[in-house]
Amino acid sequence: MADNSQISINGRRYHAYHSGAYWGPNDERAMDHLDLGQVYHHHLYSLILRGELYLAPISKDPQNVLDIGTGTGIWAIDFADRHPSARVIGTDLSPIQPHLVPPNVQFEVDDCCDEWTYSVNSFDFIHVRGLYGCIADWTLFYKEALRHLKPGAYLEQAEQSVVPKSEDGSTAGTVFEQWGEVSLQAGDAFGKTLRIIDEAKEMMIAAGFVDVVERRFKVPIGSWAKDPRLKELGLYNRLQWEEGIEGWTMMLLTKFLGWSREEVDLYLMEMRQALRNPKIHAYQEFAFVWGRKPFEN
C-alpha cells in the first residue's frame, strides 16, 4: 500500500510517498491553487478549450479512462459527470482528492514512473495534464501508455511552457526572461525536464502512436490584452501564477540550484510585481498533443 505520510521543507508540505519525485507541495495552499472550483487552473484550461475537457477524437462511449497526475481530481470528476457510463481512475502521488465524488470515479495513490499494474489493452482514453517536471523517462512513459491503451484508443497530453515570451519584446531584460532560463535549468538539475511541451509530439510518434496531432495556444499572462476573451484568459492565467509560483520554485531552486529561501522570496516578489505590470505583454504557450494506438495488423 502506498505511503500517505507527509514531509515539510521550507515551511511547505510535500508527499512522502516517493519523496522528491515531484517538485510541488501538496499542502492546503497547493490544493487551493489546483482546485479553486472553476476559477484558476482547471477553469483556465476550460477557457482555452471553450468548455471542452479534451481535443482527441475519442469514442462517444468510453468505458475505461485513466487520468494520470489527477491532482485534486477536478478533471476526472468533470469527465465522469459528462460520461456516466465510463469508469474513471485518477492517480497521483498524494491523496488530496475529495471523498464525495461521482460513483464512477476512483482515486489511487500511484507513481506512473513505476511499473504499471493495469491490464494491457484496457483503457479507452488516457489523459495527462501538467506533468512537466514530473517524469524522468518520458520514453518509457509513452511506451507504457501505448501498451495499456486499447487498439484505436487515444492518449492526450496537455502542457504549458515555462518560458514566457512577448511579441513586442517587452519581456526582454525583465524577470520574465530570467524565469524561463532559471526554470529550465532547475528542471535539468532535477533530472525531470520542463521542456516536454516541445518534445511530446515527436516522442509520441517515436513510441509508436499514429495520427499524432498538436495544437498550440498563446495565452496572455495578465489582463493586458485588448480582446475580451484573451483578457479573461490572461486574468485567470495571472491568478494561476500568483497562487502557484512559490510552490513551483521553492524546492527546485533551494535544493537543486543552491538558492537560499530569502533569495527565492525576493525573486518571487519581483515576479509578482511583473505579473501586474501592464507594460509587460507576456504570454506562454499551451500545447495539447494527442495520438492513437494503432489497430493490430
Backbone as CSV, one residue per row, in Angstrom:
resi,resn,N_x,N_y,N_z,CA_x,CA_y,CA_z,C_x,C_y,C_z
1,MET,0.862,-1.201,0.000,0.000,0.000,0.000,0.889,1.239,0.000
2,ALA,0.447,2.280,-0.690,1.238,3.499,-0.792,1.337,4.203,0.545
3,ASP,2.446,4.920,0.719,2.682,5.702,1.928,1.996,7.050,1.779
4,ASN,1.043,7.360,2.666,0.297,8.616,2.589,0.844,9.682,3.530
5,SER,2.003,9.447,4.152,2.551,10.411,5.097,3.129,11.610,4.350
6,GLN,3.486,12.641,5.119,3.924,13.902,4.534,5.253,14.328,5.163
7,ILE,5.982,15.206,4.456,7.194,15.801,4.995,7.115,17.308,4.780
8,SER,7.933,18.068,5.536,7.910,19.524,5.445,9.275,20.037,5.003
9,ILE,9.284,20.946,4.005,10.502,21.570,3.503,10.223,23.054,3.321
10,ASN,11.050,23.923,3.953,10.893,25.373,3.819,9.469,25.834,4.108
11,GLY,8.852,25.204,5.097,7.529,25.622,5.511,6.391,25.145,4.634
12,ARG,6.679,24.296,3.633,5.636,23.744,2.769,5.595,22.231,2.943
13,ARG,4.402,21.650,2.802,4.235,20.208,2.972,4.313,19.508,1.620
14,TYR,5.073,18.392,1.611,5.227,17.593,0.403,4.843,16.152,0.707
15,HIS,4.499,15.402,-0.353,4.180,13.993,-0.155,5.437,13.236,0.258
16,ALA,5.280,12.211,1.093,6.406,11.372,1.493,6.518,10.137,0.611
17,TYR,5.419,9.762,-0.054,5.455,8.628,-0.977,6.346,8.995,-2.154
18,HIS,7.468,8.255,-2.329,8.471,8.584,-3.337,8.916,10.033,-3.161
19,SER,9.314,10.362,-1.944,9.722,11.722,-1.603,10.757,12.252,-2.591
20,GLY,10.543,13.488,-3.068,11.446,14.111,-4.020,11.126,13.810,-5.463
21,ALA,10.123,12.957,-5.708,9.779,12.611,-7.083,9.067,13.753,-7.792
22,TYR,8.463,14.650,-7.016,7.702,15.764,-7.598,8.106,17.045,-6.896
23,TRP,8.191,18.145,-7.661,8.715,19.402,-7.132,7.690,20.231,-6.379
24,GLY,6.400,19.912,-6.514,5.370,20.765,-5.938,4.895,20.295,-4.584
25,PRO,4.493,21.220,-3.702,3.936,20.849,-2.401,2.521,20.310,-2.548
26,ASN,2.027,19.666,-1.476,0.651,19.154,-1.508,-0.132,19.610,-0.285
27,ASP,0.251,20.784,0.256,-0.455,21.297,1.422,-1.725,22.037,0.990
28,GLU,-2.391,22.662,1.957,-3.666,23.305,1.650,-3.507,24.426,0.627
29,ARG,-2.388,25.145,0.684,-2.173,26.213,-0.291,-2.058,25.642,-1.697
30,ALA,-1.366,24.505,-1.819,-1.239,23.874,-3.128,-2.583,23.356,-3.615
31,MET,-3.375,22.794,-2.701,-4.696,22.300,-3.082,-5.589,23.443,-3.540
32,ASP,-5.500,24.585,-2.853,-6.286,25.740,-3.271,-5.871,26.189,-4.670
33,HIS,-4.552,26.146,-4.934,-4.049,26.531,-6.253,-4.608,25.624,-7.336
34,LEU,-4.667,24.317,-7.066,-5.094,23.365,-8.081,-6.601,23.304,-8.243
35,ASP,-7.330,23.566,-7.179,-8.763,23.286,-7.236,-9.589,24.395,-6.597
36,LEU,-9.621,25.552,-7.213,-10.493,26.629,-6.766,-11.748,26.601,-7.634
37,GLY,-12.461,25.492,-7.511,-13.670,25.310,-8.302,-13.370,25.401,-9.783
38,GLN,-14.093,26.301,-10.476,-13.871,26.563,-11.898,-13.163,27.900,-12.070
39,VAL,-12.253,28.220,-11.170,-11.708,29.564,-11.183,-10.322,29.647,-11.810
40,TYR,-9.328,28.943,-11.244,-7.961,29.176,-11.701,-7.501,28.110,-12.694
41,HIS,-6.804,27.094,-12.178,-6.111,26.131,-13.039,-7.059,25.438,-14.013
42,HIS,-8.057,24.748,-13.486,-8.974,23.989,-14.336,-9.802,24.915,-15.214
43,HIS,-10.226,26.037,-14.654,-11.036,26.975,-15.430,-10.231,27.572,-16.577
44,LEU,-8.939,27.776,-16.361,-8.084,28.294,-17.421,-8.068,27.330,-18.605
45,TYR,-7.869,26.040,-18.308,-7.880,25.056,-19.394,-9.253,24.988,-20.052
46,SER,-10.296,25.107,-19.257,-11.650,25.093,-19.805,-11.873,26.276,-20.739
47,LEU,-11.349,27.440,-20.370,-11.465,28.612,-21.237,-10.695,28.406,-22.534
48,ILE,-9.495,27.853,-22.432,-8.687,27.619,-23.630,-9.428,26.713,-24.603
49,LEU,-10.054,25.665,-24.072,-10.749,24.688,-24.913,-12.229,25.013,-25.090
50,ARG,-12.628,26.220,-24.697,-14.018,26.677,-24.863,-15.014,25.686,-24.263
51,GLY,-14.701,25.232,-23.059,-15.608,24.377,-22.318,-15.389,22.893,-22.485
52,GLU,-14.551,22.502,-23.425,-14.281,21.077,-23.617,-13.248,20.595,-22.600
53,LEU,-13.220,19.284,-22.369,-12.246,18.691,-21.454,-11.063,18.077,-22.186
54,TYR,-11.176,17.909,-23.485,-10.120,17.273,-24.270,-10.369,17.592,-25.736
55,LEU,-9.384,17.307,-26.578,-9.499,17.549,-28.010,-9.434,16.273,-28.835
56,ALA,-8.902,15.204,-28.284,-8.757,13.953,-29.027,-10.123,13.417,-29.455
57,PRO,-10.211,12.826,-30.651,-11.486,12.272,-31.138,-11.762,10.890,-30.549
58,ILE,-11.962,10.848,-29.235,-12.176,9.567,-28.563,-13.564,9.026,-28.898
59,SER,-13.801,7.770,-28.552,-15.099,7.155,-28.806,-16.184,7.875,-28.013
60,LYS,-17.412,7.818,-28.499,-18.517,8.514,-27.841,-18.899,7.870,-26.515
61,ASP,-18.535,6.611,-26.338,-18.937,5.882,-25.137,-17.727,5.209,-24.490
62,PRO,-16.750,6.000,-24.001,-15.562,5.390,-23.385,-15.926,4.659,-22.101
63,GLN,-15.337,3.493,-21.891,-15.657,2.685,-20.718,-14.614,2.812,-19.613
64,ASN,-13.340,2.802,-19.985,-12.257,2.850,-19.001,-11.326,4.004,-19.330
65,VAL,-11.203,4.937,-18.389,-10.428,6.158,-18.605,-9.438,6.325,-17.460
66,LEU,-8.207,6.712,-17.790,-7.160,6.920,-16.790,-6.686,8.362,-16.854
67,ASP,-6.731,9.054,-15.721,-6.253,10.437,-15.605,-5.002,10.424,-14.739
68,ILE,-3.843,10.588,-15.356,-2.561,10.484,-14.658,-2.132,11.862,-14.161
69,GLY,-1.726,11.931,-12.889,-1.406,13.221,-12.291,-2.673,14.007,-12.050
70,THR,-3.653,13.361,-11.460,-5.002,13.933,-11.340,-5.080,15.119,-10.389
71,GLY,-4.054,15.296,-9.517,-4.103,16.401,-8.560,-5.285,16.246,-7.624
72,THR,-6.095,17.273,-7.523,-7.285,17.191,-6.680,-8.451,16.508,-7.379
73,GLY,-8.234,16.025,-8.594,-9.234,15.198,-9.258,-10.305,15.943,-10.018
74,ILE,-10.145,17.247,-10.215,-11.241,18.026,-10.791,-11.538,17.631,-12.233
75,TRP,-10.487,17.334,-13.033,-10.739,16.913,-14.416,-11.443,15.563,-14.433
76,ALA,-10.977,14.625,-13.619,-11.575,13.287,-13.579,-13.043,13.354,-13.176
77,ILE,-13.354,14.208,-12.212,-14.740,14.346,-11.753,-15.610,14.938,-12.856
78,ASP,-15.107,15.971,-13.532,-15.876,16.567,-14.628,-16.102,15.559,-15.750
79,PHE,-15.056,14.803,-16.080,-15.198,13.810,-17.149,-16.226,12.753,-16.761
80,ALA,-16.167,12.304,-15.513,-17.112,11.287,-15.048,-18.546,11.798,-15.078
81,ASP,-18.742,13.061,-14.727,-20.083,13.646,-14.778,-20.622,13.680,-16.207
82,ARG,-19.739,13.958,-17.157,-20.175,14.066,-18.551,-20.280,12.699,-19.233
83,HIS,-19.626,11.689,-18.667,-19.645,10.337,-19.248,-20.015,9.347,-18.146
84,PRO,-21.281,9.315,-17.745,-21.685,8.491,-16.595,-21.479,6.995,-16.781
85,SER,-21.340,6.535,-18.021,-21.111,5.106,-18.237,-19.635,4.736,-18.164
86,ALA,-18.766,5.740,-18.070,-17.327,5.483,-18.016,-16.865,5.223,-16.588
87,ARG,-15.853,4.393,-16.456,-15.161,4.185,-15.182,-13.867,4.983,-15.254
88,VAL,-13.739,5.983,-14.387,-12.605,6.900,-14.442,-11.699,6.668,-13.242
89,ILE,-10.426,6.419,-13.509,-9.424,6.256,-12.459,-8.491,7.460,-12.500
90,GLY,-8.336,8.140,-11.378,-7.391,9.240,-11.269,-6.253,8.852,-10.351
91,THR,-5.019,9.030,-10.808,-3.863,8.656,-9.992,-3.002,9.873,-9.694
92,ASP,-2.374,9.854,-8.521,-1.487,10.939,-8.121,-0.579,10.429,-7.011
93,LEU,0.501,11.160,-6.759,1.410,10.797,-5.674,0.833,11.113,-4.307
94,SER,-0.143,12.016,-4.249,-0.691,12.462,-2.970,-2.190,12.195,-2.899
95,PRO,-2.688,11.788,-1.726,-4.125,11.530,-1.550,-4.877,12.806,-1.186
96,ILE,-4.947,13.738,-2.130,-5.519,15.052,-1.838,-6.872,15.242,-2.521
97,GLN,-7.470,14.150,-2.995,-8.734,14.242,-3.715,-9.908,14.258,-2.732
98,PRO,-11.048,14.803,-3.147,-12.228,14.819,-2.271,-12.812,13.421,-2.106
99,HIS,-13.622,13.262,-1.080,-14.254,11.968,-0.823,-15.628,11.871,-1.477
100,LEU,-16.310,12.993,-1.619,-17.626,12.988,-2.245,-17.453,13.195,-3.749
101,VAL,-17.506,12.103,-4.497,-17.263,12.142,-5.935,-18.327,11.300,-6.636
102,PRO,-18.477,11.450,-7.942,-19.415,10.601,-8.671,-19.078,9.122,-8.469
103,PRO,-20.074,8.254,-8.522,-19.830,6.832,-8.260,-18.929,6.154,-9.279
104,ASN,-18.742,6.763,-10.435,-17.903,6.150,-11.468,-16.474,6.687,-11.465
105,VAL,-16.075,7.317,-10.352,-14.699,7.805,-10.193,-14.040,7.107,-9.018
106,GLN,-12.784,6.734,-9.192,-11.991,6.266,-8.062,-10.595,6.863,-8.168
107,PHE,-10.004,7.160,-7.009,-8.673,7.750,-6.968,-7.697,6.784,-6.315
108,GLU,-6.472,6.767,-6.846,-5.437,5.879,-6.338,-4.140,6.656,-6.165
109,VAL,-3.430,6.380,-5.077,-2.088,6.926,-4.896,-1.128,6.024,-5.653
110,ASP,-0.482,6.582,-6.658,0.354,5.762,-7.526,1.373,6.655,-8.221
111,ASP,2.495,6.061,-8.599,3.542,6.760,-9.330,3.606,6.170,-10.729
112,CYS,3.279,6.980,-11.727,3.260,6.482,-13.099,4.652,6.163,-13.622
113,CYS,5.680,6.528,-12.860,7.046,6.176,-13.250,7.406,4.756,-12.831
114,ASP,6.590,4.152,-11.960,6.763,2.746,-11.601,6.141,1.866,-12.682
115,GLU,6.327,0.555,-12.534,5.693,-0.380,-13.461,4.173,-0.274,-13.339
116,TRP,3.495,-0.166,-14.461,2.043,-0.058,-14.449,1.437,-1.418,-14.152
117,THR,0.462,-1.455,-13.265,-0.132,-2.720,-12.837,-1.504,-2.967,-13.462
118,TYR,-1.932,-2.088,-14.340,-3.220,-2.279,-15.005,-3.089,-3.322,-16.113
119,SER,-4.211,-3.843,-16.538,-4.215,-4.800,-17.641,-3.822,-4.090,-18.934
120,VAL,-3.054,-4.756,-19.774,-2.686,-4.167,-21.060,-3.926,-4.112,-21.947
121,ASN,-3.906,-3.194,-22.902,-5.025,-3.036,-23.847,-6.355,-2.796,-23.128
122,SER,-6.334,-1.983,-22.059,-7.536,-1.881,-21.220,-8.204,-0.510,-21.209
123,PHE,-7.509,0.555,-21.622,-8.076,1.897,-21.490,-8.548,2.452,-22.833
124,ASP,-9.708,3.109,-22.784,-10.254,3.783,-23.963,-9.668,5.182,-24.132
125,PHE,-9.126,5.734,-23.062,-8.578,7.090,-23.108,-7.649,7.258,-21.915
126,ILE,-6.449,7.780,-22.166,-5.527,8.160,-21.095,-5.285,9.661,-21.215
127,HIS,-5.498,10.367,-20.113,-5.392,11.825,-20.100,-4.262,12.245,-19.167
128,VAL,-3.460,13.194,-19.632,-2.322,13.710,-18.870,-2.354,15.228,-18.963
129,ARG,-2.196,15.908,-17.835,-2.168,17.376,-17.874,-1.183,17.895,-16.843
130,GLY,-0.224,18.675,-17.311,0.707,19.336,-16.402,1.693,18.414,-15.721
131,LEU,2.247,17.455,-16.474,3.256,16.558,-15.894,4.678,17.022,-16.201
132,TYR,4.827,18.255,-16.687,6.178,18.776,-16.906,6.926,18.797,-15.571
133,GLY,8.171,18.321,-15.591,8.958,18.257,-14.368,8.610,17.097,-13.462
134,CYS,7.831,16.140,-13.953,7.392,15.017,-13.116,7.945,13.672,-13.568
135,ILE,8.402,13.577,-14.806,8.770,12.296,-15.396,10.251,12.308,-15.754
136,ALA,10.985,11.312,-15.271,12.407,11.212,-15.601,12.623,10.540,-16.951
137,ASP,11.790,9.563,-17.283,11.955,8.793,-18.521,10.665,8.862,-19.327
138,TRP,10.549,9.875,-20.157,9.340,10.036,-20.958,9.209,8.940,-22.007
139,THR,10.319,8.434,-22.510,10.254,7.345,-23.490,9.530,6.144,-22.904
140,LEU,9.887,5.786,-21.677,9.225,4.669,-21.005,7.760,4.996,-20.730
141,PHE,7.485,6.219,-20.329,6.102,6.614,-20.043,5.215,6.423,-21.267
142,TYR,5.663,6.905,-22.414,4.839,6.786,-23.619,4.671,5.329,-24.039
143,LYS,5.700,4.528,-23.851,5.584,3.106,-24.191,4.577,2.409,-23.286
144,GLU,4.580,2.763,-21.994,3.620,2.167,-21.064,2.197,2.616,-21.393
145,ALA,2.037,3.885,-21.715,0.709,4.374,-22.088,0.203,3.650,-23.327
146,LEU,1.068,3.497,-24.310,0.683,2.802,-25.538,0.282,1.360,-25.245
147,ARG,1.038,0.708,-24.384,0.787,-0.702,-24.074,-0.549,-0.901,-23.373
148,HIS,-0.971,0.066,-22.595,-2.181,-0.098,-21.788,-3.439,0.472,-22.443
149,LEU,-3.290,1.149,-23.564,-4.455,1.587,-24.324,-5.006,0.444,-25.163
150,LYS,-6.305,0.482,-25.381,-6.900,-0.444,-26.339,-6.465,-0.036,-27.752
151,PRO,-6.366,-0.970,-28.679,-6.094,-0.577,-30.069,-7.136,0.422,-30.558
152,GLY,-6.672,1.521,-31.140,-7.562,2.574,-31.612,-7.871,3.644,-30.590
153,ALA,-7.430,3.456,-29.342,-7.700,4.427,-28.281,-6.621,5.509,-28.254
154,TYR,-6.904,6.587,-27.513,-6.058,7.778,-27.557,-5.405,8.110,-26.215
155,LEU,-4.190,8.656,-26.335,-3.524,9.376,-25.247,-3.566,10.854,-25.593
156,GLU,-3.963,11.695,-24.628,-3.878,13.149,-24.819,-3.083,13.755,-23.682
157,GLN,-2.160,14.636,-24.046,-1.305,15.308,-23.068,-1.415,16.812,-23.247
158,ALA,-1.658,17.526,-22.151,-1.723,18.989,-22.162,-0.604,19.533,-21.284
159,GLU,0.195,20.431,-21.823,1.310,21.008,-21.076,1.390,22.505,-21.347
160,GLN,2.051,23.219,-20.438,2.277,24.645,-20.623,3.765,24.938,-20.548
161,SER,4.197,25.882,-21.358,5.603,26.254,-21.380,5.969,27.039,-20.125
162,VAL,7.187,26.847,-19.650,7.671,27.617,-18.502,8.476,28.830,-18.964
163,VAL,8.497,29.069,-20.270,9.276,30.177,-20.832,8.326,31.262,-21.331
164,PRO,8.117,32.324,-20.552,7.270,33.430,-21.016,7.904,34.122,-22.221
165,LYS,7.060,34.575,-23.129,7.514,35.268,-24.328,6.689,36.536,-24.509
166,SER,7.099,37.353,-25.474,6.296,38.520,-25.858,6.525,38.772,-27.334
167,GLU,5.506,39.274,-28.004,5.634,39.571,-29.428,6.199,40.959,-29.674
168,ASP,6.179,41.805,-28.647,6.675,43.178,-28.811,8.004,43.414,-28.102
169,GLY,8.613,42.342,-27.587,9.902,42.474,-26.915,9.832,43.010,-25.506
170,SER,8.636,43.141,-24.945,8.502,43.776,-23.629,8.978,42.898,-22.474
171,THR,9.208,41.600,-22.716,9.745,40.750,-21.646,11.265,40.784,-21.589
172,ALA,11.915,41.325,-22.618,13.379,41.348,-22.663,13.940,42.139,-21.489
173,GLY,14.900,41.554,-20.808,15.549,42.221,-19.692,14.743,42.257,-18.419
174,THR,13.590,41.601,-18.402,12.750,41.581,-17.200,12.897,40.242,-16.481
175,VAL,12.264,40.145,-15.327,12.314,38.909,-14.562,11.623,37.769,-15.308
176,PHE,10.734,38.084,-16.243,10.117,37.032,-17.059,11.173,36.281,-17.863
177,GLU,12.125,37.018,-18.405,13.201,36.396,-19.170,14.042,35.503,-18.267
178,GLN,14.351,35.987,-17.078,15.098,35.195,-16.110,14.310,33.955,-15.705
179,TRP,12.999,34.105,-15.560,12.155,32.986,-15.129,12.305,31.783,-16.058
180,GLY,12.245,32.031,-17.349,12.363,30.929,-18.295,13.701,30.231,-18.187
181,GLU,14.783,31.014,-18.121,16.122,30.438,-18.045,16.315,29.642,-16.759
182,VAL,15.909,30.223,-15.634,16.086,29.570,-14.339,15.236,28.305,-14.248
183,SER,14.014,28.364,-14.741,13.122,27.209,-14.661,13.678,26.029,-15.443
184,LEU,14.164,26.281,-16.655,14.721,25.195,-17.458,15.966,24.613,-16.799
185,GLN,16.812,25.466,-16.229,17.998,24.986,-15.517,17.607,24.119,-14.329
186,ALA,16.591,24.546,-13.588,16.158,23.798,-12.412,15.610,22.433,-12.802
187,GLY,14.818,22.384,-13.870,14.290,21.107,-14.328,15.389,20.162,-14.756
188,ASP,16.395,20.686,-15.462,17.518,19.849,-15.883,18.292,19.327,-14.678
189,ALA,18.508,20.189,-13.677,19.229,19.764,-12.473,18.438,18.723,-11.695
190,PHE,17.131,18.837,-11.729,16.234,17.893,-11.056,16.223,16.544,-11.760
191,GLY,16.576,16.538,-13.051,16.560,15.303,-13.824,15.204,14.984,-14.421
192,LYS,14.287,15.982,-14.403,12.953,15.789,-14.971,12.616,17.044,-15.775
193,THR,12.720,16.922,-17.069,12.676,18.083,-17.951,11.390,18.892,-17.834
194,LEU,11.551,20.197,-17.954,10.417,21.110,-18.074,10.198,21.513,-19.532
195,ARG,10.891,20.816,-20.444,10.811,21.132,-21.872,9.864,20.200,-22.630
196,ILE,9.110,19.371,-21.911,8.330,18.329,-22.575,7.299,18.905,-23.542
197,ILE,6.858,20.128,-23.340,5.909,20.731,-24.271,6.462,20.739,-25.690
198,ASP,7.773,20.880,-25.831,8.402,20.934,-27.151,8.843,19.566,-27.653
199,GLU,8.703,18.545,-26.835,9.208,17.217,-27.189,8.119,16.160,-27.303
200,ALA,6.926,16.455,-26.777,5.887,15.429,-26.655,5.486,14.835,-28.001
201,LYS,5.260,15.666,-29.003,4.766,15.157,-30.279,5.727,14.150,-30.889
202,GLU,6.990,14.510,-30.991,7.960,13.609,-31.607,8.174,12.353,-30.770
203,MET,8.106,12.489,-29.454,8.299,11.320,-28.595,7.108,10.370,-28.686
204,MET,5.901,10.897,-28.837,4.741,10.029,-29.041,4.887,9.241,-30.340
205,ILE,5.298,9.924,-31.390,5.485,9.253,-32.679,6.548,8.170,-32.556
206,ALA,7.659,8.498,-31.894,8.737,7.522,-31.724,8.293,6.311,-30.919
207,ALA,7.350,6.511,-29.986,6.868,5.408,-29.153,5.927,4.482,-29.907
208,GLY,5.399,4.938,-31.055,4.518,4.088,-31.838,3.111,4.608,-32.022
209,PHE,2.811,5.790,-31.477,1.489,6.372,-31.696,1.365,6.839,-33.150
210,VAL,0.140,6.799,-33.661,-0.123,7.263,-35.019,-1.158,8.382,-34.967
211,ASP,-1.315,9.063,-36.094,-2.266,10.182,-36.183,-2.039,11.179,-35.048
212,VAL,-0.774,11.484,-34.784,-0.424,12.391,-33.688,-0.657,13.836,-34.134
213,VAL,-1.377,14.575,-33.312,-1.740,15.960,-33.626,-1.337,16.854,-32.457
214,GLU,-0.850,18.041,-32.769,-0.533,19.031,-31.740,-1.262,20.333,-32.054
215,ARG,-1.885,20.904,-31.030,-2.474,22.234,-31.149,-1.889,23.125,-30.067
216,ARG,-1.477,24.324,-30.461,-0.873,25.268,-29.518,-1.735,26.519,-29.394
217,PHE,-1.705,27.073,-28.186,-2.454,28.288,-27.896,-1.527,29.266,-27.177
218,LYS,-1.567,30.526,-27.584,-0.844,31.577,-26.884,-1.780,32.189,-25.850
219,VAL,-1.390,32.117,-24.592,-2.244,32.592,-23.509,-1.544,33.741,-22.784
220,PRO,-2.145,34.928,-22.752,-1.516,36.049,-22.050,-1.286,35.740,-20.572
221,ILE,-0.261,36.349,-20.009,-0.027,36.309,-18.565,-0.354,37.707,-18.052
222,GLY,-1.530,37.880,-17.516,-2.004,39.201,-17.133,-3.117,39.658,-18.061
223,SER,-3.831,40.683,-17.636,-5.024,41.133,-18.366,-4.726,42.298,-19.297
224,TRP,-3.562,42.271,-19.944,-3.151,43.382,-20.791,-3.768,43.344,-22.196
225,ALA,-4.254,42.195,-22.633,-4.772,42.067,-23.998,-6.055,42.884,-24.181
226,LYS,-6.277,43.379,-25.381,-7.481,44.164,-25.670,-8.674,43.270,-25.991
227,ASP,-8.428,42.144,-26.644,-9.511,41.218,-26.971,-10.146,40.688,-25.688
228,PRO,-11.478,40.750,-25.547,-12.130,40.349,-24.287,-11.824,38.915,-23.866
229,ARG,-11.819,37.993,-24.821,-11.543,36.597,-24.456,-10.099,36.431,-23.994
230,LEU,-9.162,37.043,-24.707,-7.761,36.956,-24.304,-7.528,37.647,-22.966
231,LYS,-8.246,38.737,-22.730,-8.123,39.433,-21.445,-8.575,38.523,-20.302
232,GLU,-9.682,37.806,-20.511,-10.166,36.880,-19.481,-9.182,35.730,-19.274
233,LEU,-8.670,35.181,-20.366,-7.663,34.127,-20.253,-6.451,34.624,-19.473
234,GLY,-5.996,35.827,-19.802,-4.831,36.383,-19.136,-5.050,36.625,-17.661
235,LEU,-6.256,37.047,-17.298,-6.570,37.270,-15.890,-6.464,35.971,-15.105
236,TYR,-7.096,34.909,-15.603,-7.057,33.643,-14.878,-5.662,33.025,-14.901
237,ASN,-4.928,33.273,-15.970,-3.559,32.768,-16.004,-2.700,33.492,-14.973
238,ARG,-2.881,34.814,-14.871,-2.136,35.564,-13.854,-2.480,35.076,-12.451
239,LEU,-3.754,34.819,-12.185,-4.153,34.297,-10.880,-3.505,32.943,-10.619
240,GLN,-3.434,32.105,-11.670,-2.766,30.823,-11.524,-1.300,31.010,-11.131
241,TRP,-0.639,31.938,-11.786,0.762,32.215,-11.468,0.908,32.744,-10.042
242,GLU,0.095,33.711,-9.677,0.220,34.313,-8.347,-0.001,33.286,-7.246
243,GLU,-0.921,32.371,-7.459,-1.171,31.329,-6.467,-0.063,30.290,-6.446
244,GLY,0.536,30.032,-7.609,1.391,28.861,-7.720,2.883,29.060,-7.677
245,ILE,3.382,30.289,-7.884,4.819,30.424,-8.153,5.714,29.984,-6.992
246,GLU,5.276,30.166,-5.757,6.132,29.702,-4.659,6.257,28.182,-4.677
247,GLY,5.137,27.508,-4.849,5.169,26.052,-4.909,5.944,25.530,-6.098
248,TRP,5.889,26.264,-7.209,6.608,25.830,-8.393,8.120,25.914,-8.218
249,THR,8.594,26.848,-7.399,10.021,27.167,-7.394,10.778,26.809,-6.126
250,MET,10.148,26.861,-4.963,10.889,26.818,-3.708,11.782,25.586,-3.593
251,MET,11.224,24.409,-3.809,12.027,23.197,-3.660,13.089,23.089,-4.748
252,LEU,12.738,23.390,-5.989,13.691,23.252,-7.089,14.875,24.202,-6.939
253,LEU,14.599,25.463,-6.601,15.678,26.443,-6.552,16.561,26.274,-5.330
254,THR,15.980,25.913,-4.190,16.800,25.762,-2.982,17.565,24.445,-2.984
255,LYS,16.938,23.382,-3.428,17.566,22.060,-3.354,18.509,21.780,-4.513
256,PHE,18.177,22.280,-5.707,18.942,21.887,-6.886,19.783,23.004,-7.489
257,LEU,19.449,24.265,-7.221,20.257,25.373,-7.738,20.987,26.126,-6.644
258,GLY,20.793,25.726,-5.388,21.560,26.301,-4.293,21.119,27.672,-3.831
259,TRP,19.912,28.102,-4.180,19.422,29.390,-3.712,19.027,29.286,-2.241
260,SER,19.120,30.402,-1.529,18.585,30.457,-0.170,17.093,30.756,-0.247
261,ARG,16.396,30.493,0.855,14.961,30.808,0.861,14.753,32.303,0.690
262,GLU,15.636,33.108,1.278,15.500,34.560,1.170,15.668,35.011,-0.287
263,GLU,16.603,34.392,-1.001,16.793,34.733,-2.413,15.552,34.378,-3.234
264,VAL,14.965,33.230,-2.934,13.747,32.833,-3.646,12.618,33.809,-3.340
265,ASP,12.482,34.205,-2.076,11.416,35.137,-1.695,11.546,36.468,-2.442
266,LEU,12.773,36.990,-2.552,12.989,38.239,-3.285,12.677,38.071,-4.770
267,TYR,13.082,36.946,-5.320,12.811,36.618,-6.722,11.307,36.581,-6.986
268,LEU,10.575,35.952,-6.083,9.126,35.845,-6.246,8.437,37.196,-6.062
269,MET,8.970,38.032,-5.178,8.409,39.369,-5.004,8.537,40.164,-6.310
270,GLU,9.704,40.071,-6.942,9.904,40.760,-8.218,8.972,40.188,-9.291
271,MET,8.775,38.872,-9.250,7.910,38.230,-10.237,6.457,38.672,-10.057
272,ARG,6.016,38.754,-8.818,4.630,39.174,-8.565,4.387,40.608,-9.045
273,GLN,5.395,41.462,-8.894,5.261,42.832,-9.390,5.169,42.845,-10.914
274,ALA,5.984,42.011,-11.562,5.975,41.958,-13.026,4.664,41.400,-13.560
275,LEU,4.067,40.469,-12.824,2.806,39.869,-13.269,1.694,40.905,-13.391
276,ARG,1.789,41.980,-12.620,0.757,43.023,-12.636,1.216,44.296,-13.351
277,ASN,2.315,44.209,-14.074,2.812,45.360,-14.825,2.170,45.365,-16.217
278,PRO,1.258,46.291,-16.498,0.548,46.274,-17.788,1.438,46.591,-18.980
279,LYS,2.651,47.068,-18.720,3.564,47.378,-19.817,4.304,46.140,-20.319
280,ILE,4.242,45.061,-19.551,4.881,43.809,-19.965,3.812,42.902,-20.561
281,HIS,3.909,42.641,-21.849,2.883,41.879,-22.563,3.327,40.422,-22.721
282,ALA,3.469,39.759,-21.595,3.953,38.380,-21.602,2.834,37.404,-21.945
283,TYR,3.227,36.317,-22.577,2.308,35.205,-22.800,3.093,33.911,-22.668
284,GLN,2.386,32.801,-22.553,3.024,31.493,-22.571,2.230,30.579,-23.482
285,GLU,2.899,29.578,-23.978,2.252,28.633,-24.874,1.691,27.452,-24.102
286,PHE,0.511,27.028,-24.486,-0.109,25.802,-24.004,-0.228,24.861,-25.198
287,ALA,0.132,23.611,-25.009,0.070,22.637,-26.097,-0.786,21.448,-25.695
288,PHE,-1.582,20.985,-26.633,-2.381,19.770,-26.483,-1.937,18.812,-27.582
289,VAL,-1.453,17.653,-27.181,-0.938,16.668,-28.127,-1.683,15.364,-27.906
290,TRP,-2.200,14.798,-28.969,-2.874,13.512,-28.818,-2.466,12.572,-29.947
291,GLY,-2.480,11.276,-29.623,-2.121,10.258,-30.597,-2.895,8.981,-30.337
292,ARG,-3.013,8.174,-31.380,-3.821,6.956,-31.323,-2.934,5.719,-31.314
293,LYS,-3.342,4.724,-30.553,-2.679,3.429,-30.610,-3.129,2.719,-31.878
294,PRO,-2.195,2.220,-32.691,-2.599,1.572,-33.945,-3.456,0.335,-33.686
295,PHE,-4.325,0.059,-34.636,-5.045,-1.206,-34.592,-4.079,-2.335,-34.921
296,GLU,-4.333,-3.494,-34.382,-3.467,-4.637,-34.648,-3.531,-4.986,-36.126
297,ASN,-2.387,-5.483,-36.627,-2.246,-5.814,-38.052,-2.250,-4.560,-38.920
